Amino acid sequence: MSWFSVELRTGDSSQSARKRQAEKLPTIFITTPESLSLMISYPGFEERFDTLKVVVVDEWHELIGSKRGVLTELGLARIRSVAKDIRLWGVSATLGNTKKLLKFCLVGGLKMQ
């Protein structure tokens, strides 16, 4: 058994993966804003997310300044309320407006990694 696990959660995730993640989250959890919103709405959210270490947000540039970005911010704020030392990784192939991204990260209280 490894000391950490990595899993994905998207609209295409299998039912078995969703069930497993509803019971216990992996150390590193990669998801979409929509899936994240569902996960944090489940009963027992606090117990599953309090040990979460890392959240990876893919296509970061698509989220900045959009409704999905706001959805992501709200989800991350809720997670940070129970997982105080969480790390956020934003993955992006393109950053069209780096000043806006930096402001989003700093004003949002995110730890820069």
Backbone bond lengths (Angstrom), bond angles and torsions (degrees), N, CA, C in turn:
res aa  C-N    CA-C-N  psi(-1)  N-CA   C-N-CA  omega(-1)  CA-C   N-CA-C  phi
1 M - - - 1.454 - - 1.528 109.30 -
2 S 1.326 116.54 132.99 1.464 119.99 179.41 1.517 110.26 -80.95
3 W 1.297 115.66 163.65 1.464 120.90 -177.83 1.511 112.11 -82.43
4 F 1.350 118.00 -9.17 1.453 120.03 173.58 1.523 109.24 -148.81
5 S 1.328 115.13 162.25 1.460 120.65 179.21 1.523 109.51 -132.68
6 V 1.322 115.69 154.04 1.453 122.93 179.01 1.525 107.31 -128.73
7 E 1.333 116.79 129.87 1.456 120.84 177.59 1.514 110.97 -139.74
8 L 1.334 114.92 157.12 1.456 123.31 176.60 1.517 109.97 -105.49
9 R 1.327 115.63 151.41 1.469 120.70 172.37 1.519 107.22 -142.23
10 T 1.319 115.75 108.44 1.458 122.48 177.33 1.517 108.24 -134.36
11 G 1.307 115.97 -177.62 1.459 119.68 175.64 1.519 112.95 -63.90
12 D 1.332 116.59 -19.38 1.463 121.84 179.97 1.518 113.94 -93.43
13 S 1.322 117.84 -0.05 1.467 120.56 -178.13 1.518 110.40 -64.04
14 S 1.325 115.15 144.01 1.465 120.54 -179.38 1.520 110.86 -68.63
15 Q 1.301 115.56 159.41 1.462 121.33 177.93 1.524 110.58 -62.67
16 S 1.328 116.60 -36.94 1.473 119.13 179.99 1.524 110.69 -66.89
17 A 1.336 118.28 -38.43 1.465 121.13 177.36 1.526 110.10 -65.31
18 R 1.316 116.92 -43.04 1.470 120.47 178.98 1.525 111.60 -61.84
19 K 1.324 115.68 -42.17 1.464 119.99 179.62 1.527 110.40 -64.45
20 R 1.323 116.30 -44.47 1.466 120.91 179.45 1.533 110.48 -61.58
21 Q 1.330 116.52 -42.82 1.460 120.91 -179.12 1.523 111.82 -71.02
22 A 1.317 117.71 -28.42 1.463 120.49 176.39 1.527 110.84 -68.68
23 E 1.332 115.91 -27.56 1.458 120.37 179.48 1.532 111.88 -86.78
24 K 1.330 116.32 -42.54 1.471 120.78 -178.27 1.522 108.60 -155.14
25 L 1.321 115.89 126.52 1.460 120.60 179.19 1.520 111.15 -82.02
26 P 1.331 115.99 152.46 1.464 119.43 174.44 1.526 110.27 -73.92
27 T 1.301 116.71 172.71 1.470 121.51 177.18 1.519 110.37 -64.79
28 I 1.339 116.81 -45.26 1.465 122.75 178.14 1.517 107.46 -115.03
29 F 1.328 115.99 124.53 1.461 122.20 -173.57 1.525 109.01 -122.03
30 I 1.327 117.50 116.29 1.456 123.30 -179.44 1.523 107.49 -106.74
31 T 1.353 116.60 124.95 1.454 119.24 -172.66 1.521 112.41 -148.23
32 T 1.317 115.77 -178.13 1.460 123.11 174.42 1.524 108.43 -106.64
33 P 1.331 117.89 161.17 1.474 119.36 177.37 1.531 111.98 -56.84
34 E 1.321 116.39 -40.14 1.468 120.18 -178.00 1.532 111.29 -67.17
35 S 1.326 116.87 -44.73 1.465 120.16 178.79 1.520 111.00 -66.21
36 L 1.322 116.22 -37.87 1.461 120.13 177.26 1.528 110.53 -61.16
37 S 1.317 116.91 -43.75 1.469 120.48 179.25 1.527 111.16 -59.48
38 L 1.317 116.37 -40.45 1.467 119.68 177.46 1.529 111.03 -65.95
39 M 1.321 116.45 -46.02 1.466 120.45 -177.24 1.529 112.29 -59.86
40 I 1.323 117.24 -40.77 1.466 119.24 -177.00 1.524 112.70 -80.06
41 S 1.330 116.54 -4.90 1.459 119.46 177.78 1.527 112.28 -93.29
42 Y 1.327 117.47 -10.38 1.456 121.18 -177.30 1.528 111.46 -73.39
43 P 1.330 116.72 146.98 1.468 119.48 173.41 1.526 109.72 -58.99
44 G 1.308 116.60 141.94 1.455 121.01 -179.78 1.517 113.80 83.09
45 F 1.320 116.60 10.09 1.466 121.98 179.94 1.528 111.72 -49.62
46 E 1.305 117.38 -46.58 1.457 121.59 -174.94 1.526 111.77 -59.77
47 E 1.328 117.10 -43.83 1.460 120.77 -178.29 1.524 111.91 -66.99
48 R 1.325 117.99 -34.44 1.466 120.32 -179.46 1.521 112.42 -78.48
49 F 1.319 118.06 -33.01 1.457 120.85 -173.63 1.528 114.01 -95.35
50 D 1.309 119.02 -9.81 1.470 118.97 -174.19 1.524 113.84 -67.89
51 T 1.320 118.07 -19.76 1.466 120.57 178.08 1.534 112.45 -105.44
52 L 1.312 117.50 5.24 1.461 121.11 179.32 1.520 109.90 -62.14
53 K 1.323 117.03 135.46 1.465 121.82 -175.35 1.529 113.14 -104.56
54 V 1.348 117.43 -38.22 1.460 121.36 -172.14 1.523 110.15 -140.98
55 V 1.331 116.30 138.39 1.458 122.22 169.41 1.523 106.32 -121.30
56 V 1.337 116.84 129.88 1.465 122.22 178.10 1.522 107.93 -108.78
57 V 1.327 116.26 124.72 1.463 121.64 178.56 1.527 107.30 -108.60
58 D 1.327 116.41 112.81 1.464 121.65 179.74 1.520 109.62 -86.93
59 E 1.322 116.33 156.45 1.471 122.19 -178.99 1.525 110.96 55.77
60 W 1.323 114.62 42.15 1.464 122.56 -177.08 1.523 111.91 -50.58
61 H 1.334 116.64 -42.07 1.472 121.00 -176.34 1.528 111.81 -61.81
62 E 1.305 117.64 -27.55 1.462 121.07 179.19 1.530 112.33 -74.12
63 L 1.319 116.31 -21.02 1.466 120.28 -175.93 1.526 113.19 -87.03
64 I 1.306 116.97 -31.63 1.455 120.37 -174.41 1.527 110.56 -61.81
65 G 1.324 115.82 124.85 1.459 121.66 177.68 1.514 114.88 76.08
66 S 1.338 117.36 18.02 1.469 119.73 -179.08 1.532 110.57 -122.71
67 K 1.324 115.37 169.91 1.472 119.53 176.54 1.526 110.80 -62.77
68 R 1.332 117.16 -37.10 1.467 120.35 177.59 1.528 110.52 -65.35
69 G 1.331 116.30 -32.64 1.453 120.49 176.92 1.513 111.44 -65.42
70 V 1.326 115.74 -42.10 1.467 120.34 177.29 1.526 109.71 -64.16
71 L 1.324 116.87 -41.65 1.460 121.52 177.51 1.531 109.83 -59.61
72 T 1.324 116.14 -40.92 1.462 121.04 178.07 1.522 111.05 -65.66
73 E 1.324 116.97 -45.59 1.471 120.82 178.48 1.522 111.11 -57.48
74 L 1.323 116.69 -45.47 1.466 120.46 -179.68 1.523 111.18 -63.41
75 G 1.329 116.53 -42.97 1.457 120.31 178.21 1.513 112.42 -62.42
76 L 1.335 115.81 -43.67 1.464 119.63 179.67 1.524 111.64 -66.88
77 A 1.322 116.86 -35.52 1.469 120.04 176.77 1.526 110.06 -63.30
78 R 1.315 116.76 -41.30 1.471 119.46 178.97 1.522 110.65 -66.34
79 I 1.327 116.73 -40.85 1.459 119.93 178.16 1.517 110.62 -63.85
80 R 1.333 117.35 -43.51 1.461 120.57 -179.82 1.518 112.12 -63.61
81 S 1.323 117.45 -21.13 1.461 119.08 178.18 1.527 111.73 -69.69
82 V 1.338 117.50 -20.79 1.470 120.52 179.05 1.525 112.78 -116.89
83 A 1.324 117.91 -24.55 1.471 122.40 179.46 1.522 107.43 -115.95
84 K 1.307 115.87 83.53 1.470 122.44 -169.68 1.531 114.03 -62.50
85 D 1.315 118.77 -33.18 1.466 121.72 -174.88 1.522 113.02 -102.74
86 I 1.304 117.71 24.32 1.459 121.57 -176.68 1.525 111.52 -64.57
87 R 1.315 116.23 147.92 1.463 122.39 175.54 1.520 108.68 -110.42
88 L 1.311 115.47 139.34 1.456 121.86 178.80 1.521 109.20 -114.18
89 W 1.311 115.38 128.78 1.460 121.67 175.52 1.522 107.96 -116.72
90 G 1.317 116.71 122.58 1.452 121.63 174.92 1.513 108.90 -103.04
91 V 1.333 116.78 120.89 1.462 122.57 -178.57 1.517 108.17 -106.89
92 S 1.326 115.49 129.86 1.455 118.96 -178.51 1.512 110.10 -152.71
93 A 1.321 116.25 140.02 1.462 120.83 175.03 1.523 110.03 -82.76
94 T 1.317 116.51 -23.13 1.465 121.55 -174.58 1.523 109.70 -139.26
95 L 1.306 116.48 136.63 1.457 121.70 171.61 1.519 107.27 -128.32
96 G 1.317 115.94 99.51 1.450 120.49 -177.57 1.512 113.61 -74.96
97 N 1.322 117.52 -30.36 1.454 120.74 -176.21 1.533 108.91 -134.40
98 T 1.307 115.83 84.42 1.465 119.77 -175.56 1.526 112.84 -65.94
99 K 1.344 118.12 -31.45 1.472 119.92 178.51 1.525 110.42 -65.02
100 K 1.316 117.02 -41.24 1.465 120.97 178.90 1.530 110.12 -65.74
101 L 1.333 116.67 -41.08 1.454 120.81 178.13 1.521 111.01 -62.28
102 L 1.314 117.45 -46.21 1.459 121.08 179.77 1.531 110.81 -60.32
103 K 1.322 116.77 -44.22 1.467 120.44 178.31 1.530 110.39 -61.43
104 F 1.316 117.11 -43.29 1.463 121.99 178.55 1.526 110.14 -58.19
105 C 1.321 116.72 -46.39 1.463 120.81 -178.04 1.522 111.86 -67.31
106 L 1.316 117.25 -42.76 1.465 120.14 -176.60 1.527 112.34 -76.09
107 V 1.316 117.96 -45.26 1.472 121.53 -179.56 1.519 110.04 -67.90
108 G 1.323 116.84 -34.80 1.463 121.09 -179.54 1.507 113.13 -72.98
109 G 1.328 116.73 -3.90 1.456 119.82 178.14 1.513 113.20 75.97
110 L 1.325 117.43 19.79 1.461 120.10 -178.50 1.519 109.70 -82.26
111 K 1.300 116.09 147.32 1.460 121.01 175.31 1.516 107.98 -82.01
112 M 1.300 116.60 126.14 1.459 120.35 177.17 1.516 108.66 -76.34
113 Q 1.332 118.54 129.94 1.471 123.02 -179.76 1.506 109.23 -111.04
